Amino acid sequence: MARLCLPDGAVRGIDIQGAQTGTTTSYTAGRDGTVTVDNPQHERALREYGAFPANLGGPTPRGGYRCTGCGFAAYINTCSRCGGTCQKET
């Protein structure tokens, strides 16, 4: 099973016609803009149309700041919970 992004943000769905039976399968993008494909031939056809694999890993950790007073994690050097000073994490 593969999660693919359609080739353009304006494309909301694609129909793929089966080679053996001639039936049409519709792939409509969800709210996140991806389609889930479980047929390898359909995946290949969508990739030929320009679809690409979705990045499902999320953002990479960058290391933020940690409050020395309460231990709260932050992205800036002033704690939003207690107002204390935060130190950069490595």
RORO-761335 format. One record per atom (N, C-alpha, C): atom name; residue in one letter; x, y, z; residue number from 1. Coordinates in nm, 4 decimals. Layout:
<pts>
[pt "CA"; "a"; [X; Y; Z]; NUM];
...
</pts>
This chain:
<pts>
[pt "N"; "m"; [0.0843; -0.1157; 0.0000]; 1];
[pt "CA"; "m"; [0.0000; 0.0000; 0.0000]; 1];
[pt "C"; "m"; [0.0897; 0.1231; 0.0000]; 1];
[pt "N"; "a"; [0.0556; 0.2215; -0.0817]; 2];
[pt "CA"; "a"; [0.1372; 0.3418; -0.0941]; 2];
[pt "C"; "a"; [0.0504; 0.4651; -0.0755]; 2];
[pt "N"; "r"; [0.1100; 0.5679; -0.0162]; 3];
[pt "CA"; "r"; [0.0439; 0.6980; -0.0052]; 3];
[pt "C"; "r"; [0.1142; 0.7911; -0.1025]; 3];
[pt "N"; "l"; [0.0379; 0.8476; -0.1923]; 4];
[pt "CA"; "l"; [0.0946; 0.9333; -0.2959]; 4];
[pt "C"; "l"; [0.0287; 1.0699; -0.2930]; 4];
[pt "N"; "c"; [0.1065; 1.1716; -0.3283]; 5];
[pt "CA"; "c"; [0.0539; 1.3062; -0.3497]; 5];
[pt "C"; "c"; [0.0255; 1.3202; -0.4980]; 5];
[pt "N"; "l"; [-0.0874; 1.3812; -0.5304]; 6];
[pt "CA"; "l"; [-0.1213; 1.4008; -0.6705]; 6];
[pt "C"; "l"; [-0.0307; 1.5076; -0.7309]; 6];
[pt "N"; "p"; [-0.0154; 1.5083; -0.8644]; 7];
[pt "CA"; "p"; [0.0873; 1.5915; -0.9269]; 7];
[pt "C"; "p"; [0.0711; 1.7422; -0.9080]; 7];
[pt "N"; "d"; [-0.0475; 1.7890; -0.8806]; 8];
[pt "CA"; "d"; [-0.0706; 1.9324; -0.8659]; 8];
[pt "C"; "d"; [-0.1720; 1.9532; -0.7553]; 8];
[pt "N"; "g"; [-0.1600; 2.0619; -0.6814]; 9];
[pt "CA"; "g"; [-0.2536; 2.0892; -0.5735]; 9];
[pt "C"; "g"; [-0.3967; 2.1095; -0.6228]; 9];
[pt "N"; "a"; [-0.4123; 2.1480; -0.7499]; 10];
[pt "CA"; "a"; [-0.5458; 2.1694; -0.8056]; 10];
[pt "C"; "a"; [-0.6137; 2.0373; -0.8431]; 10];
[pt "N"; "v"; [-0.5369; 1.9303; -0.8570]; 11];
[pt "CA"; "v"; [-0.5924; 1.7993; -0.8913]; 11];
[pt "C"; "v"; [-0.6489; 1.7377; -0.7641]; 11];
[pt "N"; "r"; [-0.7772; 1.7098; -0.7615]; 12];
[pt "CA"; "r"; [-0.8403; 1.6523; -0.6433]; 12];
[pt "C"; "r"; [-0.8710; 1.5044; -0.6604]; 12];
[pt "N"; "g"; [-0.8560; 1.4513; -0.7805]; 13];
[pt "CA"; "g"; [-0.8825; 1.3098; -0.8011]; 13];
[pt "C"; "g"; [-0.8403; 1.2651; -0.9400]; 13];
[pt "N"; "i"; [-0.8167; 1.1362; -0.9536]; 14];
[pt "CA"; "i"; [-0.7773; 1.0767; -1.0819]; 14];
[pt "C"; "i"; [-0.8510; 0.9443; -1.0955]; 14];
[pt "N"; "d"; [-0.8961; 0.9156; -1.2176]; 15];
[pt "CA"; "d"; [-0.9583; 0.7877; -1.2486]; 15];
[pt "C"; "d"; [-0.8589; 0.7026; -1.3258]; 15];
[pt "N"; "i"; [-0.8425; 0.5761; -1.2839]; 16];
[pt "CA"; "i"; [-0.7532; 0.4815; -1.3501]; 16];
[pt "C"; "i"; [-0.8384; 0.3679; -1.4039]; 16];
[pt "N"; "q"; [-0.8230; 0.3387; -1.5327]; 17];
[pt "CA"; "q"; [-0.8973; 0.2289; -1.5933]; 17];
[pt "C"; "q"; [-0.8114; 0.1045; -1.5935]; 17];
[pt "N"; "g"; [-0.8671; -0.0063; -1.5442]; 18];
[pt "CA"; "g"; [-0.7953; -0.1328; -1.5378]; 18];
[pt "C"; "g"; [-0.7683; -0.1898; -1.6746]; 18];
[pt "N"; "a"; [-0.6523; -0.2514; -1.6912]; 19];
[pt "CA"; "a"; [-0.6122; -0.3061; -1.8210]; 19];
[pt "C"; "a"; [-0.6837; -0.4373; -1.8523]; 19];
[pt "N"; "q"; [-0.7080; -0.5199; -1.7485]; 20];
[pt "CA"; "q"; [-0.7662; -0.6511; -1.7740]; 20];
[pt "C"; "q"; [-0.9187; -0.6462; -1.7792]; 20];
[pt "N"; "t"; [-0.9802; -0.5827; -1.6822]; 21];
[pt "CA"; "t"; [-1.1265; -0.5849; -1.6759]; 21];
[pt "C"; "t"; [-1.1907; -0.4598; -1.7327]; 21];
[pt "N"; "g"; [-1.1150; -0.3507; -1.7423]; 22];
[pt "CA"; "g"; [-1.1709; -0.2270; -1.7961]; 22];
[pt "C"; "g"; [-1.2494; -0.1461; -1.6948]; 22];
[pt "N"; "t"; [-1.2538; -0.1912; -1.5699]; 23];
[pt "CA"; "t"; [-1.3260; -0.1147; -1.4678]; 23];
[pt "C"; "t"; [-1.2448; 0.0088; -1.4295]; 23];
[pt "N"; "t"; [-1.3156; 0.1124; -1.3885]; 24];
[pt "CA"; "t"; [-1.2518; 0.2380; -1.3523]; 24];
[pt "C"; "t"; [-1.2478; 0.2515; -1.2012]; 24];
[pt "N"; "t"; [-1.1294; 0.2839; -1.1491]; 25];
[pt "CA"; "t"; [-1.1116; 0.3081; -1.0066]; 25];
[pt "C"; "t"; [-1.0823; 0.4563; -0.9871]; 25];
[pt "N"; "s"; [-1.1564; 0.5195; -0.8994]; 26];
[pt "CA"; "s"; [-1.1372; 0.6616; -0.8720]; 26];
[pt "C"; "s"; [-1.0523; 0.6783; -0.7471]; 26];
[pt "N"; "y"; [-0.9530; 0.7643; -0.7558]; 27];
[pt "CA"; "y"; [-0.8696; 0.7991; -0.6415]; 27];
[pt "C"; "y"; [-0.8902; 0.9476; -0.6138]; 27];
[pt "N"; "t"; [-0.9516; 0.9766; -0.5016]; 28];
[pt "CA"; "t"; [-0.9785; 1.1138; -0.4620]; 28];
[pt "C"; "t"; [-0.8903; 1.1490; -0.3441]; 28];
[pt "N"; "a"; [-0.8253; 1.2630; -0.3538]; 29];
[pt "CA"; "a"; [-0.7342; 1.3050; -0.2471]; 29];
[pt "C"; "a"; [-0.8125; 1.3405; -0.1216]; 29];
[pt "N"; "g"; [-0.7579; 1.3020; -0.0071]; 30];
[pt "CA"; "g"; [-0.8188; 1.3351; 0.1209]; 30];
[pt "C"; "g"; [-0.7862; 1.4779; 0.1609]; 30];
[pt "N"; "r"; [-0.8173; 1.5106; 0.2837]; 31];
[pt "CA"; "r"; [-0.7923; 1.6461; 0.3335]; 31];
[pt "C"; "r"; [-0.6445; 1.6805; 0.3347]; 31];
[pt "N"; "d"; [-0.5602; 1.5789; 0.3495]; 32];
[pt "CA"; "d"; [-0.4166; 1.6037; 0.3521]; 32];
[pt "C"; "d"; [-0.3546; 1.6052; 0.2125]; 32];
[pt "N"; "g"; [-0.4347; 1.5845; 0.1086]; 33];
[pt "CA"; "g"; [-0.3863; 1.5909; -0.0288]; 33];
[pt "C"; "g"; [-0.3249; 1.4630; -0.0802]; 33];
[pt "N"; "t"; [-0.3383; 1.3522; -0.0071]; 34];
[pt "CA"; "t"; [-0.2799; 1.2262; -0.0496]; 34];
[pt "C"; "t"; [-0.3875; 1.1248; -0.0853]; 34];
[pt "N"; "v"; [-0.3489; 1.0277; -0.1662]; 35];
[pt "CA"; "v"; [-0.4357; 0.9145; -0.1982]; 35];
[pt "C"; "v"; [-0.3653; 0.7880; -0.1530]; 35];
[pt "N"; "t"; [-0.4421; 0.6896; -0.1086]; 36];
[pt "CA"; "t"; [-0.3885; 0.5603; -0.0684]; 36];
[pt "C"; "t"; [-0.4165; 0.4612; -0.1800]; 36];
[pt "N"; "v"; [-0.3108; 0.4009; -0.2313]; 37];
[pt "CA"; "v"; [-0.3220; 0.3094; -0.3447]; 37];
[pt "C"; "v"; [-0.2744; 0.1718; -0.3003]; 37];
[pt "N"; "d"; [-0.3570; 0.0692; -0.3222]; 38];
[pt "CA"; "d"; [-0.3174; -0.0659; -0.2833]; 38];
[pt "C"; "d"; [-0.2880; -0.1557; -0.4032]; 38];
[pt "N"; "n"; [-0.3101; -0.1068; -0.5244]; 39];
[pt "CA"; "n"; [-0.2848; -0.1840; -0.6456]; 39];
[pt "C"; "n"; [-0.1524; -0.1366; -0.7073]; 39];
[pt "N"; "p"; [-0.0520; -0.2243; -0.7208]; 40];
[pt "CA"; "p"; [0.0778; -0.1822; -0.7741]; 40];
[pt "C"; "p"; [0.0712; -0.1253; -0.9164]; 40];
[pt "N"; "q"; [-0.0187; -0.1794; -0.9987]; 41];
[pt "CA"; "q"; [-0.0324; -0.1270; -1.1347]; 41];
[pt "C"; "q"; [-0.0904; 0.0143; -1.1324]; 41];
[pt "N"; "h"; [-0.1844; 0.0400; -1.0434]; 42];
[pt "CA"; "h"; [-0.2413; 0.1735; -1.0322]; 42];
[pt "C"; "h"; [-0.1381; 0.2710; -0.9777]; 42];
[pt "N"; "e"; [-0.0562; 0.2230; -0.8835]; 43];
[pt "CA"; "e"; [0.0505; 0.3084; -0.8300]; 43];
[pt "C"; "e"; [0.1466; 0.3486; -0.9420]; 43];
[pt "N"; "r"; [0.1828; 0.2531; -1.0249]; 44];
[pt "CA"; "r"; [0.2724; 0.2818; -1.1364]; 44];
[pt "C"; "r"; [0.2091; 0.3820; -1.2331]; 44];
[pt "N"; "a"; [0.0803; 0.3646; -1.2620]; 45];
[pt "CA"; "a"; [0.0111; 0.4565; -1.3520]; 45];
[pt "C"; "a"; [0.0040; 0.5977; -1.2925]; 45];
[pt "N"; "l"; [-0.0236; 0.6064; -1.1625]; 46];
[pt "CA"; "l"; [-0.0288; 0.7385; -1.0991]; 46];
[pt "C"; "l"; [0.1084; 0.8050; -1.1002]; 46];
[pt "N"; "r"; [0.2133; 0.7277; -1.0810]; 47];
[pt "CA"; "r"; [0.3487; 0.7849; -1.0861]; 47];
[pt "C"; "r"; [0.3814; 0.8340; -1.2264]; 47];
[pt "N"; "e"; [0.3310; 0.7653; -1.3289]; 48];
[pt "CA"; "e"; [0.3513; 0.8112; -1.4661]; 48];
[pt "C"; "e"; [0.2784; 0.9428; -1.4906]; 48];
[pt "N"; "y"; [0.1659; 0.9638; -1.4239]; 49];
[pt "CA"; "y"; [0.0924; 1.0900; -1.4348]; 49];
[pt "C"; "y"; [0.1617; 1.2024; -1.3585]; 49];
[pt "N"; "g"; [0.2565; 1.1681; -1.2718]; 50];
[pt "CA"; "g"; [0.3292; 1.2709; -1.1982]; 50];
[pt "C"; "g"; [0.3103; 1.2668; -1.0483]; 50];
[pt "N"; "a"; [0.2372; 1.1687; -0.9957]; 51];
[pt "CA"; "a"; [0.2202; 1.1566; -0.8505]; 51];
[pt "C"; "a"; [0.3534; 1.1176; -0.7879]; 51];
[pt "N"; "f"; [0.3730; 1.1577; -0.6646]; 52];
[pt "CA"; "f"; [0.4988; 1.1288; -0.5959]; 52];
[pt "C"; "f"; [0.4702; 1.0822; -0.4542]; 52];
[pt "N"; "p"; [0.5631; 1.0078; -0.3922]; 53];
[pt "CA"; "p"; [0.5404; 0.9548; -0.2570]; 53];
[pt "C"; "p"; [0.5285; 1.0673; -0.1550]; 53];
[pt "N"; "a"; [0.4358; 1.0504; -0.0624]; 54];
[pt "CA"; "a"; [0.4154; 1.1494; 0.0429]; 54];
[pt "C"; "a"; [0.5217; 1.1337; 0.1503]; 54];
[pt "N"; "n"; [0.5656; 1.2444; 0.2054]; 55];
[pt "CA"; "n"; [0.6593; 1.2425; 0.3172]; 55];
[pt "C"; "n"; [0.5772; 1.2285; 0.4443]; 55];
[pt "N"; "l"; [0.5736; 1.1092; 0.5003]; 56];
[pt "CA"; "l"; [0.4913; 1.0835; 0.6181]; 56];
[pt "C"; "l"; [0.5722; 1.0877; 0.7466]; 56];
[pt "N"; "g"; [0.7010; 1.1214; 0.7356]; 57];
[pt "CA"; "g"; [0.7867; 1.1223; 0.8529]; 57];
[pt "C"; "g"; [0.7682; 1.2428; 0.9428]; 57];
[pt "N"; "g"; [0.7166; 1.3514; 0.8905]; 58];
[pt "CA"; "g"; [0.7014; 1.4729; 0.9691]; 58];
[pt "C"; "g"; [0.8322; 1.5495; 0.9789]; 58];
[pt "N"; "p"; [0.8308; 1.6578; 1.0509]; 59];
[pt "CA"; "p"; [0.9527; 1.7373; 1.0620]; 59];
[pt "C"; "p"; [1.0590; 1.6666; 1.1450]; 59];
[pt "N"; "t"; [1.1813; 1.6984; 1.1156]; 60];
[pt "CA"; "t"; [1.2908; 1.6396; 1.1909]; 60];
[pt "C"; "t"; [1.3136; 1.7188; 1.3191]; 60];
[pt "N"; "p"; [1.3573; 1.6530; 1.4251]; 61];
[pt "CA"; "p"; [1.3807; 1.7261; 1.5496]; 61];
[pt "C"; "p"; [1.4987; 1.8216; 1.5331]; 61];
[pt "N"; "r"; [1.4840; 1.9426; 1.5845]; 62];
[pt "CA"; "r"; [1.5873; 2.0426; 1.5674]; 62];
[pt "C"; "r"; [1.6552; 2.0800; 1.6984]; 62];
[pt "N"; "g"; [1.5989; 2.0407; 1.8087]; 63];
[pt "CA"; "g"; [1.6541; 2.0802; 1.9370]; 63];
[pt "C"; "g"; [1.6135; 2.2223; 1.9702]; 63];
[pt "N"; "g"; [1.5336; 2.2383; 2.0691]; 64];
[pt "CA"; "g"; [1.4868; 2.3698; 2.1087]; 64];
[pt "C"; "g"; [1.5518; 2.4137; 2.2380]; 64];
[pt "N"; "y"; [1.4704; 2.4691; 2.3251]; 65];
[pt "CA"; "y"; [1.5169; 2.5177; 2.4547]; 65];
[pt "C"; "y"; [1.4424; 2.4446; 2.5655]; 65];
[pt "N"; "r"; [1.5052; 2.4344; 2.6818]; 66];
[pt "CA"; "r"; [1.4447; 2.3702; 2.7980]; 66];
[pt "C"; "r"; [1.4579; 2.4673; 2.9149]; 66];
[pt "N"; "c"; [1.3439; 2.4918; 2.9833]; 67];
[pt "CA"; "c"; [1.3426; 2.5841; 3.0969]; 67];
[pt "C"; "c"; [1.4217; 2.5232; 3.2131]; 67];
[pt "N"; "t"; [1.5093; 2.6045; 3.2723]; 68];
[pt "CA"; "t"; [1.5882; 2.5566; 3.3858]; 68];
[pt "C"; "t"; [1.5054; 2.5529; 3.5137]; 68];
[pt "N"; "g"; [1.3963; 2.6298; 3.5189]; 69];
[pt "CA"; "g"; [1.3131; 2.6348; 3.6391]; 69];
[pt "C"; "g"; [1.2102; 2.5229; 3.6463]; 69];
[pt "N"; "c"; [1.1313; 2.5068; 3.5389]; 70];
[pt "CA"; "c"; [1.0213; 2.4098; 3.5435]; 70];
[pt "C"; "c"; [1.0389; 2.2921; 3.4478]; 70];
[pt "N"; "g"; [1.1375; 2.2965; 3.3569]; 71];
[pt "CA"; "g"; [1.1616; 2.1857; 3.2654]; 71];
[pt "C"; "g"; [1.0749; 2.1874; 3.1415]; 71];
[pt "N"; "f"; [0.9985; 2.2943; 3.1198]; 72];
[pt "CA"; "f"; [0.9090; 2.3045; 3.0049]; 72];
[pt "C"; "f"; [0.9909; 2.3205; 2.8767]; 72];
[pt "N"; "a"; [0.9506; 2.2538; 2.7703]; 73];
[pt "CA"; "a"; [1.0194; 2.2647; 2.6417]; 73];
[pt "C"; "a"; [0.9645; 2.3837; 2.5648]; 73];
[pt "N"; "a"; [1.0543; 2.4585; 2.4991]; 74];
[pt "CA"; "a"; [1.0144; 2.5785; 2.4268]; 74];
[pt "C"; "a"; [1.0982; 2.5924; 2.3007]; 74];
[pt "N"; "y"; [1.0531; 2.6784; 2.2092]; 75];
[pt "CA"; "y"; [1.1287; 2.7088; 2.0881]; 75];
[pt "C"; "y"; [1.2017; 2.8423; 2.1006]; 75];
[pt "N"; "i"; [1.1787; 2.9155; 2.2070]; 76];
[pt "CA"; "i"; [1.2466; 3.0424; 2.2317]; 76];
[pt "C"; "i"; [1.3134; 3.0347; 2.3680]; 76];
[pt "N"; "n"; [1.3977; 3.1342; 2.4020]; 77];
[pt "CA"; "n"; [1.4758; 3.1227; 2.5248]; 77];
[pt "C"; "n"; [1.4061; 3.1771; 2.6486]; 77];
[pt "N"; "t"; [1.2791; 3.2166; 2.6370]; 78];
[pt "CA"; "t"; [1.2005; 3.2573; 2.7533]; 78];
[pt "C"; "t"; [1.0847; 3.1592; 2.7688]; 78];
[pt "N"; "c"; [1.0707; 3.1017; 2.8874]; 79];
[pt "CA"; "c"; [0.9667; 3.0012; 2.9124]; 79];
[pt "C"; "c"; [0.8289; 3.0672; 2.9098]; 79];
[pt "N"; "s"; [0.7378; 3.0077; 2.8353]; 80];
[pt "CA"; "s"; [0.6018; 3.0611; 2.8288]; 80];
[pt "C"; "s"; [0.5178; 3.0137; 2.9474]; 80];
[pt "N"; "r"; [0.5655; 2.9172; 3.0231]; 81];
[pt "CA"; "r"; [0.4912; 2.8667; 3.1373]; 81];
[pt "C"; "r"; [0.5218; 2.9486; 3.2636]; 81];
[pt "N"; "c"; [0.6513; 2.9659; 3.2933]; 82];
[pt "CA"; "c"; [0.6863; 3.0332; 3.4181]; 82];
[pt "C"; "c"; [0.7617; 3.1633; 3.3993]; 82];
[pt "N"; "g"; [0.8030; 3.1930; 3.2765]; 83];
[pt "CA"; "g"; [0.8765; 3.3153; 3.2489]; 83];
[pt "C"; "g"; [1.0253; 3.3050; 3.2762]; 83];
[pt "N"; "g"; [1.0744; 3.1864; 3.3092]; 84];
[pt "CA"; "g"; [1.2165; 3.1657; 3.3395]; 84];
[pt "C"; "g"; [1.3012; 3.1640; 3.2140]; 84];
[pt "N"; "t"; [1.4298; 3.1520; 3.2338]; 85];
[pt "CA"; "t"; [1.5264; 3.1466; 3.1230]; 85];
[pt "C"; "t"; [1.5459; 3.0021; 3.0792]; 85];
[pt "N"; "c"; [1.5479; 2.9819; 2.9483]; 86];
[pt "CA"; "c"; [1.5662; 2.8490; 2.8925]; 86];
[pt "C"; "c"; [1.7059; 2.8337; 2.8353]; 86];
[pt "N"; "q"; [1.7573; 2.7108; 2.8421]; 87];
[pt "CA"; "q"; [1.8881; 2.6792; 2.7860]; 87];
[pt "C"; "q"; [1.8694; 2.5988; 2.6572]; 87];
[pt "N"; "k"; [1.9591; 2.6190; 2.5618]; 88];
[pt "CA"; "k"; [1.9558; 2.5481; 2.4347]; 88];
[pt "C"; "k"; [1.9845; 2.4002; 2.4555]; 88];
[pt "N"; "e"; [1.8997; 2.3135; 2.3964]; 89];
[pt "CA"; "e"; [1.9225; 2.1700; 2.4003]; 89];
[pt "C"; "e"; [2.0110; 2.1292; 2.2847]; 89];
[pt "N"; "t"; [2.0858; 2.0227; 2.3043]; 90];
[pt "CA"; "t"; [2.1724; 1.9758; 2.1955]; 90];
[pt "C"; "t"; [2.1229; 1.8444; 2.1423]; 90];
</pts>
